[in-house]
């Protein structure tokens, strides 16, 4: 990495390999336990919830949460097309329940599968189709009639949906900002992103600018404009301690790119002290903390030449995985720990755990992109898929998702 200072206004050498490849601010992500165990648990939970007759808001929300996780599970095995089918089945289930119950507020359960379809399109590289699924905030703010598959959202429906889910507008604005920027970055079109960000700042409410700010910093770092990235990180307005850690990590990266190693280390050391001592109070906090620890380990190893502190970050990650398991990240922490400390007293145990995890893990990202998708006709995935299809199919009828149809 560069070790010489860059003058004011000058750009540091490109260092895309050092810049975080993902957003580090706090937002809802799922922990990723063993896929086969997870699929079995979701199937049992769906059976108990009886999605075909679910009526109360709590029961409908629980069914929706199960179905959302189910499509994520199937996508994680490498079966993106099957995950898409499950999202469409889920939309048909929502449409059926809304018609049977006669309450437009039920349609709030259509939002997440619709967004998930967009994310799946993005993973398949179809950015144009993906973007259409991330613009619900615009439809909501303008009261525009919108079709979410079979679910028709009129101006009246939007009012009922927001009444049922008051935090939905902010969620949709964050989705719009985050996924739009991620799509441009995934396409490698950094030159277009800054213009897109300027447009987003004009259309997205100011209190939802967190991801816009982080996206701008990431793009500036990727372009090598570390001076402006550091300045932008310093002006950021974090909404939580985890947000502050994210912006500090990006500022650290910028300082490294500017050759200011001493300042970078001091900032990284203080951030590491927070990350290794904070306890995730909620399971939903753990995925953010784990990703920040992973990136801290990368900075300490690849750029700051501080293997002891890199090891501390990875060991803390393993500690958290013991109670909030995330198999792909645990795999990363184990590999990094062994690389950093091959003679550590726990190295023998780490090697055995890594061997077991590498053999049994079903996540595509752990098995490798060239690995074949896990067959979803095997138990327990087949039962989970069938349960969702059955819930979406009228008695004696055929689900629309069995046929090709336009969205």
Secondary structure by P-SEA (a helix, b strand, c coil): cccccccccccccccccccccccccccbbbbbccaaaaaaaaaaaaaaacccccccaaaaaaaaaaaaaaaaaaaaacaaaaaaaaaaaaaaaaaaaaaaaccccccccaaaaaaaaaaaaaaacaaaaaaaaaaaaaaaaaccccccccccccaaaaaaaaaaccaaaaaaaaaaaaaaaaaaaaaccccaaaaaaaaaaaccccccaaaaaaaaaaaaaaacaaaaaaaaaaacccccaaaaaaaaaaaaaaaaaacaaaaaaaaaaaaaaaaaccccccccaaaaaaaaaaaaaaaaccccccaaaaaaaaaaaaaaacccccaaaaaaaaaaaaaacccccaaaaaaaaaaaaaaccccccccccccccccccccaaaaaaaaaaaaaccccccccccccccc
